[in-house]
Every structure is written in structure tokens, then in C-alpha cells.
Amino acid sequence: MYLHFRTELLKLSHEIEQLWVPEPRGASDEAKFIATKEKVLDILKKLYGETSREFRVVKLTCSPATVVKVVNHVIRRSDMNSPNTMAVNM
């Protein structure tokens, strides 16, 4: 189940990065960012809960860059805690 969330976060991160490209953004891009941000919040809520630092940062920000940074942080942390990494570290 966790792998499903990780894959979904990767997709959402890619979508947000596409919106983050420096060009004039229209209302549709802003609406798409808000929808994508809500999906990220749903996943973070399921993984860490509403009181987690990651959830609160994404909820309070309006910056696509910040959302991408949080998603990348979660993905990196999940990579560090993967069974393969743990086996190598033992």
C-alpha cells in the first residue's frame, strides 16, 4: 500500500513541476495546482496524519516549489527506509 502512495506522490510531484515552469499562468493552471495540492494533502493525511509537519506545510503554502520540496522529501525519506536500504545497512 505504501508503494502505491509513493508512486502517486511521484506523479503529483511531476504535475506540480510542470505548473511551476516560469511562464504566465492562467486560472486553469491555478485550479489544477489547487486540485493537485489537495491530492497531495489526502496522501499525506493517510500516511502521517493531519498533525504532521509535512501536512501542515503543504496545507499552509501557496507555492508550487514548496509542495514539490515536501513531496521530494517524503519520497527520499521513504527510499532511506526501504527494506533494501535497511538490509544493506545491517
N, C-alpha and C positions, 0 to 999 in steps of 0.2 A: 504494500500500500504506500509506503514511504517513497518508493521509486516512482510511483505514479505522480505524486506531488512534486517530486524533483523534476520530472520531465515536463510537467505543466508549468512550473516556475521558469524553466529554461525557455519555453515557448513564449511566455508572457514577457520575459526579460527582452527577448528579441523584438517583440512587438513594440515595447516601450522605446527601445533603442532606435527603431525606425521612425518613431514620432519625434525623437529627440534631435534629429538631424537639423542643423541650423538653416531653416528656410521659413518663409512666412506660413504660420499655421492658421488654419481656418477653424471654424466652430466644429466641424466634423472631427478634426484631429483632437480637439479638446474633449469632445464627447467620447471618442474612442479611448483616450488616456484615462478618463474617469472610469469607464467600464472596465478597462484592463486593471486599473488600480483596485477596483472592487473585487475582481477575481483574485488578485494577489492577497488582498486582505482576508478573503474567505479561506485561502490555503494557509496563511499564517495563523489565522484563528484556530484552524483544525490542528495544526502542528504544535503551536506554542501557547495558544490562549490569548484572550484579549488584554491581559496584563503584561504580556511580554514586551520587551523593548522594541523588537522588530516590528510588531503590530502597531505599537503606538507611533513609532517614527513614520511609518508609511501612512497611517491614518491622518497625521497632522501635516504632512508635506503636500505641496502642490508642484513639486519639482520632479520631472521625469528622471533626472540624474540621480536624485536621492533614492527613488524607488529602485532604479537599476542597481545602485550600490548595495542596498539592503538585500535584494534578491541574489546578487552575486555573493554576498557574504554568507547567506544561508546555504547556497549551493557549495561554496568552498568548505564550509563547516561540515556539511553532510559528506563531502568527499573525504575529509580528515577522519570522520567517524565510521567510514565504511568498513565492512568485515575484512576486505583485502588489506587495508592500511593497518588495521589492528593486528592482523596476522603477521605482517612484516615487522611491526614494532615489537612483537613479543620475541 
